[in-house]
Amino acid sequence: MSCTGMREQPIYTTRAHVFQIDPTTKKNWVPASKMAVTVSYFYDSTRNSYRIISVDGSKVIINSTITPNMTFTKTSQKFGQWADSRANTVFGLGFASEQQLAKFAEKFEEVKEAAKLARDKSQEKVETLSNHSQESGRETPSSNQASSINGTDDEKISHVGPEAAVLKSENERLKSAVEQSNTNAKKWETELQTLRENNARLVDALQESSANVESWKKQLSACKEESDTLREKIAELEAQCNEAEQEKQKNAQLTVRVHELETELRDKEQELENLRKQAEIIPQLMAEVESITAKLQAAETKNNELEGRIGSLQMDISDSLQKQGNMKGELKKFMDILDGKIDELHEFRQGLSKLGVDN
């Protein structure tokens, strides 16, 4: 494994279709991969930097160092893009879902903030090293002077005693501190030179970015115009879709109506078939009606005859009742006469009884 691979580790990985802006038109997207490929965020612990890297087979299609000035823009539900001034291009990523796009954009913001903090710390470190270098430059002559004076005193009082040993020890400690300060100063100068070179590269990149700002503005204006055109087309398509949806609803209503009419037609046909079956038995019903009519007429005739008989019987009954009434009257009279006769007979018997007694 190389040194770069050891110091640079992936911190987030996803899959997406990779696109680059057409360098000629600066409007159209050119596919950089035939299918979805791995896109990863890498962190370089040595340089304290972040990169987006994607490899298609053996070809590196994305190698973009993230700076605090970059911005990741979501242009649709599943597509996002960012501009890389160093690479002088715009990268676009098409994801399979909105969640993947949202996660990638969130990671982009996190990495951008981390890059900003790293830049701020680097600037603070440069200022600190510069201040330390200036202080070291001011302190070194006085230290050398103190060392020289102490050495002279040692020669003069080499036979003084314990105080000379203390001064010698202090002199050695100061020499060691001066050497360490010189070593640190060289290291800081090296780091300062490295930071100056990095700053120079950043300045070049900033100048290049500034030079490309106008180009990006023109591209942004063109993209806005294209976006407006697409919005108008989308509005037209939505209107057409609404009309089509209304037509579908009308067709659905017509289909329901047709089914209803077909059902009614089948019901009517069934009724007609029933009527036909009933029409087939109409002659038989007519014959039965005629037979019943004849029977009814005969019954009416008999009824009339019976009514005549009933009338004569009623007359006979009234005559019989009248006769019975007359007979009752005569019978009553007869009973009265009979009672009178019985009374007379009773009186006569009593008279006979008396005569017998008298005799």
Order of alpha helices (4+ residues) and beta strands (2+ residues): alpha-beta-beta-beta-beta-beta-beta-beta-beta-alpha-alpha-alpha
